Amino acid sequence: MHQDQESRHWLRVAREVAERYVEIASRQERLPPLPQDAWLRVNRWERLYQKACLKQYPVASRRCRERFQQSLTSAIREWAAYRDGLLQNQVTTTVPSLREIDAELRALPSEFESVAIDWDEQEIVVQTPPIVLEGVDLGCFEIRLRWSELGEPQPYRVVSLAETGDDDVHHPHVQADTLCEGEGKVPISRALSEGRIGDFFLLVQQILHTYNSGSAYVPLSRWFSVECADCGDSVSRNEGHTCSICEQTTCGYCRRGCARCGDALCSSCADRCESCNEIYCRSCLSTCASCSECCCHSCLCSETCPACLEESEEDSHAPSEDSSLNASPAASSTTEASPAQETSAIEIQSICLGQADLPA
């Protein structure tokens, strides 16, 4: 019972694939739209030229004749290109029959360990054996052919099940589920256009088993290591440190740590306190309300850095220029008045003594 149901599912997929090939063939057999605009421009300038000649406008007739010749030359070029396109596409497209497609799909389990149908994505999915390149085990991959996109430049994707690589590169020749086909581009395209679905999956699997260091997104020599964002040296994934802000990897020598929270930082994301010169992350620093310099929370006092506090204290203790100027005359007058007062006191005392000697 289960086999009958599975057989019906594959037959349904075969029908949809066959319908897709018929649609592709009908699209290729349709004639492209004629370059009518080029001919309309020729007719327009021919009418204007005849009208200018009838009205006996020599300047206008000369210009219209020049534009007529230019438009005629352009029209001949466009129609010649149209003809060449028809000659290049005159090969009749062979549409694979439903029987042939059904046979291709039923033969897949004999070539691959796992074959499935993803109805949501409209994909035929096969799983490869573990891919090992130069001693590096990359794990298994899924090759997913989307039958609704047959006829498009690359209607399939390659998905890593082990994800041994970094970011979106889990195979030296696969980036973001897209295979770099290289020399296999023509054979893969031909197999798909002819309905040889089994050959298509085998070709993609063969490319996955092939390694070319010259065209690799990430060379195998750096597969289990990453590049330090600061010094550029290779560092093991287990020994690398991820910056808490930009998520770049740094080696142990280049790693910086926030003095307050301890988060790992790279050189681009590490800041310093302008007062104590310690390394902090941006969230652990604040700006001085007076000079806007970045300082740590320990160095700030009432949102003011030590330099601005010291400058403020010096300004508060220093005497003002006006008070010193106002105080000088008073001080000088006091100094000048003292000898006069002393002289007056001596004269008064002498007079008093003199009066005492006079007879009563």
Secondary structure, DSSP 8 states (H G I E B T S, - for coil): -HHHHHHHHHHHHHHHHHHHHHHHHHHHHS-----HHHHHHHHHHHHHHHHHHHTT-HHHHHHHHHHHHHHHHHHHHHHHHHHHHHHHT-S------HHHHHHHHHTHHHH-SEEEEETTTTEEEEE---EEETTEEEE-EEEEEEGGGTTSS--EEEEESS--SBTTBSBTTEETTEE--GGGHHHHHHHHHTT-HHHHHHHHHHHHT---GGG-SS-GGGTTEEE-TTT--EEETTT-EE-TTT--EE-TTT-EE-TTT--EE-TTT-EE-TTT--EE-GGGEEE-TTT--EEETTT-BTTB-HHHHHHHHHHHHS--HHHHHHHHHHHHHHHHHHHHHHHHHHHHHHHHHHHHHS--
